[in-house]
Structure formats: C-alpha cells, structure tokens
Amino acid sequence: MLQITGLSKTFNPGTINEKVALTDVNLTLEEGDFVTIIGGNGAGKSTLMNMISGVFPVDAGQILIDGVDVTKLPEFKRAKYLGRVFQDPMMGTAANMWVSENLAIASRRGKRRGLSWGMKHKEQAGFKEQLAELGLGLEDRMSTSMSLLSGGQRQAVTLLMATMQNPKLLLLDEHTAALDPKTASIVLELTDRLVSENNLTTMMITHNMKDAIAHGNRLIMMNNGQIVYDVKGEEKKNLTVQDLLNKFSEVSDGEFANDRMMLSK
C-alpha cells in the first residue's frame, strides 16, 4: 500500500542552518499494516509523515501509494489517498463550523461538487449514527461549533473524518500527545477499532513506548533520519519498554536525550 524508496530530505542546504532530516529511507507497508513509529526529537518521524503527505518536496527518492507514484504530486492532490490526524486538536477541522458540517465536508472529499443542498436528512441521520458509535454523546451535539468541544471530543471527530472515505493510508501524528491519559486511552481505543473495522493501512507516531508496543502489528524506530529498527508480529508483541530503551541507547551511542520518551515509559 505504501512503498518508499531512497527518500532523502535536507532543509536549508548549503547554509549554516543546514539540517539533514532524512537519509535514503526505504519502507514498504502492506495493506492493513498498522505501524507505530518512535524515536527521539529530530529523528525524522514527522518529516517522513510530511513527505508522504506532500507538505515538503522530495530531494531524492520515490513515494508510491497503492501503486500510484505521488512523489511530485502537490499536497492537495494527495489528499484523496490520505487521512491525517494531527497532534493539535485544533487542526484538521473547521473550528467555527458545526460538527455535522465538518463531517459533511469530510464525506465529500475527492467527490464532485454539485448545487444541491449541503446536507440531506438521510446524510444527517448517518452522521448521527456514526457519532453515536464514538460513545462520547456527540450525536446530540451535531449543531455545536467544533471550537466548543473538548480536545478529546475534537480528536475523536477528526479521527472519524479522516477515516470516513477509507483512505489508502491513515497518518496519525502524535494524535493523543495533547490529551490527558484517560482521554488519550479513549482515543486510542477508537483508533484501534476504526483501523480494524476498515482494515486501514496506518502509520502512528508516538513518544509513548507502551503505546508503541500495545498498538499495531509493526514497530519502527528512527534515529538521525534513518530507520534503525523494524520489528513486527510475535517479536513485536514480546517487546518490553526496556527492550526499546536498550535499542535506543545502542543506536544513539548511549545517549538517551529525549525526556518526553523517558517520561512516557
């Protein structure tokens, strides 16, 4: 479903601020893979996700999504292949629009626009049913502005929006990092359910090593713009946090410099 070959990216090349973000990254995801990605600050995790999304142009390499070469496609043309949820609950939705209006926009992604009324009764009923399945009482707040929802409620709606069209690839960029532990757990449970029900190929960046082990069928560790560890199946299930700490210490010359990861043990 995703094939990345020789992907490289350097920011501000030739200047004092030059930063090598990715170096010859190769990665293949099969349909239905749920991959968690961990690594220290500056490891290249978010850059990799932004390159897949088309936020940054590629210096070298190729990106294929379901066999389609999207390497040179602009971000808006890749949107029909992707669903994405950001770390900030305020991103990914139109804050001043109703919950139902945001869902209507998401349901029309990649489709031709017409001149009919925005939402039909049948469509609204469908949205209400989908919201009810979230178990957060949002089916009774369809005409509430998104800006009035809590961070967890907003992330749940954003996750629903990102998966409505069964994207080829779902990108989750630390989508629970801004939430309290209880709310984060609820959103992760919802994530697992939506990914499983729709057999979505998924990449999830997280700083929480327990979450990285508990969710998905595959785990990738990045360091200095490269993939340094890739484990899946039973081997992943048997991992412990200490295993990941030892591996990170090994690839980073004994320096575990990421406080966020240490605090997320």
Wavefront OBJ file of the C-alpha trace (Angstrom):
o trace
v 0.000 0.000 0.000
v 2.968 2.294 0.646
v 6.377 1.973 -0.951
v 9.134 4.463 -0.166
v 12.482 4.133 -1.924
v 15.633 6.149 -1.264
v 13.798 9.064 0.358
v 16.078 11.926 1.416
v 15.460 15.463 2.652
v 17.778 18.283 3.754
v 16.463 21.609 4.993
v 18.376 24.855 4.273
v 21.122 23.094 2.290
v 24.407 24.952 1.975
v 23.667 27.310 4.856
v 24.683 27.488 8.495
v 21.210 26.142 9.347
v 21.536 23.039 7.181
v 19.677 20.071 8.677
v 19.696 16.569 7.213
v 16.233 15.268 8.106
v 16.025 12.009 6.125
v 18.759 9.925 4.535
v 17.970 7.196 1.990
v 14.868 5.911 3.777
v 13.306 2.721 2.409
v 9.971 1.481 3.716
v 7.202 -0.815 2.460
v 3.789 -1.154 4.128
v 1.449 -3.956 3.146
v -2.309 -3.397 3.052
v -3.693 -3.422 6.586
v -0.339 -2.802 8.308
v -0.606 -0.667 11.457
v 2.871 0.715 12.115
v 3.865 2.666 15.221
v 6.891 4.958 14.867
v 9.110 6.057 17.744
v 12.360 7.992 18.037
v 13.956 10.985 19.708
v 13.464 14.624 18.812
v 14.819 15.315 15.344
v 14.831 11.621 14.398
v 12.841 12.335 11.221
v 9.436 10.935 12.218
v 7.293 13.976 11.420
v 9.418 14.833 8.377
v 8.728 11.361 6.978
v 4.996 11.836 7.513
v 5.077 15.321 5.982
v 6.958 13.997 2.944
v 4.322 11.308 2.436
v 1.615 13.980 2.744
v 3.326 16.289 0.252
v 3.976 19.113 2.723
v 7.647 19.196 1.690
v 9.109 18.470 -1.763
v 11.347 15.421 -2.129
v 15.099 15.931 -2.556
v 15.612 12.350 -3.727
v 13.627 9.131 -3.774
v 10.150 7.921 -4.687
v 6.810 7.533 -2.892
v 4.132 5.135 -4.177
v 0.677 4.855 -2.600
v -1.270 1.797 -3.760
v 0.964 1.644 -6.824
v 0.465 5.323 -7.742
v 3.581 7.492 -7.909
v 2.740 10.565 -5.803
v 6.329 11.790 -5.432
v 5.746 15.000 -7.354
v 2.054 15.495 -6.616
v 1.158 18.611 -4.576
v -0.385 18.162 -1.155
v -3.984 18.816 -2.253
v -3.798 16.145 -4.959
v -2.584 13.539 -2.469
v -5.498 14.258 -0.116
v -7.758 11.718 -1.839
v -5.350 8.941 -0.867
v -4.729 10.039 2.719
v -6.400 10.612 6.051
v -4.478 12.520 8.708
v -4.914 13.467 12.355
v -2.531 15.998 13.880
v -1.170 16.417 17.407
v -3.039 19.707 17.900
v -6.790 19.057 18.410
v -7.441 22.466 16.799
v -6.054 21.290 13.447
v -7.836 19.166 10.881
v -11.281 20.716 11.393
v -13.080 23.991 10.688
v -13.407 25.440 14.214
v -16.325 27.774 13.515
v -18.450 25.201 11.706
v -20.820 22.696 13.268
v -19.821 19.112 13.970
v -22.222 17.930 11.260
v -20.840 20.452 8.750
v -17.302 19.202 9.339
v -18.461 15.631 8.768
v -20.226 16.686 5.576
v -17.010 18.227 4.247
v -15.079 15.057 5.064
v -17.695 12.852 3.401
v -17.280 14.779 0.133
v -13.516 14.554 -0.083
v -12.456 13.604 -3.577
v -16.007 13.793 -4.948
v -17.509 16.175 -7.498
v -19.404 19.108 -6.020
v -22.949 19.882 -7.116
v -25.549 22.578 -6.493
v -27.865 20.543 -4.258
v -28.482 21.340 -0.591
v -25.461 20.815 1.642
v -26.844 18.032 3.859
v -29.821 15.812 3.236
v -31.864 14.271 6.045
v -30.568 10.780 5.280
v -26.989 12.034 5.407
v -27.547 13.737 8.761
v -29.021 10.525 10.142
v -25.913 8.679 9.012
v -23.660 11.199 10.741
v -25.686 10.878 13.937
v -25.297 7.104 13.878
v -21.534 7.355 13.329
v -21.157 9.858 16.163
v -23.199 7.656 18.498
v -20.730 4.819 17.903
v -17.969 7.001 19.355
v -19.667 6.762 22.745
v -18.992 10.403 23.644
v -22.517 11.805 23.387
v -21.663 13.817 20.288
v -24.724 12.568 18.415
v -26.674 15.141 20.472
v -24.258 17.960 19.641
v -24.305 17.890 15.848
v -25.162 21.593 15.642
v -22.420 22.548 18.120
v -19.409 24.507 16.887
v -16.248 22.387 16.792
v -14.482 25.082 18.831
v -16.713 24.270 21.822
v -15.711 20.608 22.028
v -13.045 19.301 24.389
v -9.690 18.229 22.959
v -10.602 14.555 23.207
v -14.007 15.041 21.579
v -12.422 17.024 18.798
v -9.749 14.400 18.153
v -12.443 11.711 18.053
v -14.391 13.682 15.435
v -11.202 14.379 13.474
v -10.366 10.675 13.521
v -13.855 9.852 12.255
v -13.467 12.453 9.490
v -10.059 11.084 8.495
v -11.422 7.540 8.109
v -14.828 8.220 6.518
v -13.618 7.670 2.958
v -11.457 4.639 3.827
v -8.177 6.310 2.823
v -5.385 4.285 1.290
v -3.175 5.426 4.161
v -4.057 6.862 7.588
v -1.411 9.115 9.174
v -1.580 9.772 12.921
v 0.968 12.378 14.005
v 1.112 12.052 17.823
v -2.661 12.442 17.821
v -3.005 11.746 21.568
v 0.022 13.729 22.804
v -2.024 16.809 23.772
v -4.648 14.799 25.694
v -4.779 13.706 29.313
v -4.047 9.982 29.888
v -7.704 8.942 30.301
v -8.846 10.782 27.172
v -5.809 9.542 25.232
v -6.758 5.972 26.134
v -10.296 6.507 24.806
v -8.992 7.968 21.530
v -6.522 5.093 21.116
v -9.289 2.534 21.654
v -11.321 4.314 18.993
v -8.273 4.330 16.722
v -7.824 0.571 17.073
v -11.495 -0.039 16.333
v -11.681 2.175 13.239
v -8.409 0.813 11.848
v -9.504 -2.785 12.421
v -13.069 -2.387 11.109
v -11.889 -0.712 7.906
v -8.609 -2.638 7.504
v -6.786 0.685 7.179
v -3.069 0.850 6.467
v -1.877 3.134 9.253
v 1.233 4.956 10.491
v 1.161 6.322 14.043
v 3.915 8.470 15.535
v 4.092 8.307 19.319
v 6.514 9.174 22.109
v 4.814 6.718 24.442
v 6.717 3.457 24.260
v 3.962 1.457 25.954
v 1.508 2.649 23.296
v 4.011 1.875 20.544
v 4.200 -1.726 21.768
v 0.493 -2.177 22.567
v -0.910 -0.886 19.274
v -0.409 -2.058 15.722
v 1.310 -5.088 14.214
v 4.658 -3.443 13.477
v 7.037 -1.003 15.199
v 9.699 1.218 13.639
v 12.375 3.197 15.457
v 14.010 6.174 13.745
v 17.256 7.966 14.584
v 19.145 10.684 12.703
v 16.844 10.495 9.701
v 17.055 6.746 9.226
v 15.057 3.653 10.185
v 17.258 1.810 12.679
v 14.854 -0.851 13.952
v 11.875 -2.564 12.339
v 10.009 -5.327 14.168
v 6.612 -6.978 13.674
v 4.409 -9.929 14.540
v 5.195 -12.055 17.586
v 8.559 -10.395 18.032
v 6.825 -7.038 18.470
v 4.237 -8.482 20.866
v 7.020 -9.786 23.101
v 8.830 -6.430 23.278
v 9.186 -4.578 26.566
v 9.835 -0.906 27.225
v 13.285 -1.863 28.482
v 13.992 -3.568 25.137
v 13.230 -0.306 23.355
v 15.323 1.708 25.798
v 18.253 -0.644 25.240
v 17.852 -0.442 21.464
v 17.655 3.325 21.506
v 20.722 3.546 23.717
v 22.551 1.266 21.282
v 21.793 3.338 18.166
v 22.295 6.725 19.848
v 25.748 5.968 21.308
v 24.398 5.594 24.810
v 22.752 8.998 24.936
v 19.039 8.898 25.621
v 18.326 12.576 25.120
v 14.566 12.576 24.768
v 12.852 13.476 28.042
v 9.387 13.013 26.531
v 10.118 9.382 25.735
v 11.622 8.805 29.180
v 8.522 10.254 30.812
v 6.286 8.071 28.636
v 7.668 4.750 29.856
l 1 2 3 4 5 6 7 8 9 10 11 12 13 14 15 16 17 18 19 20 21 22 23 24 25 26 27 28 29 30 31 32 33 34 35 36 37 38 39 40 41 42 43 44 45 46 47 48 49 50 51 52 53 54 55 56 57 58 59 60 61 62 63 64 65 66 67 68 69 70 71 72 73 74 75 76 77 78 79 80 81 82 83 84 85 86 87 88 89 90 91 92 93 94 95 96 97 98 99 100 101 102 103 104 105 106 107 108 109 110 111 112 113 114 115 116 117 118 119 120 121 122 123 124 125 126 127 128 129 130 131 132 133 134 135 136 137 138 139 140 141 142 143 144 145 146 147 148 149 150 151 152 153 154 155 156 157 158 159 160 161 162 163 164 165 166 167 168 169 170 171 172 173 174 175 176 177 178 179 180 181 182 183 184 185 186 187 188 189 190 191 192 193 194 195 196 197 198 199 200 201 202 203 204 205 206 207 208 209 210 211 212 213 214 215 216 217 218 219 220 221 222 223 224 225 226 227 228 229 230 231 232 233 234 235 236 237 238 239 240 241 242 243 244 245 246 247 248 249 250 251 252 253 254 255 256 257 258 259 260 261 262 263 264 265
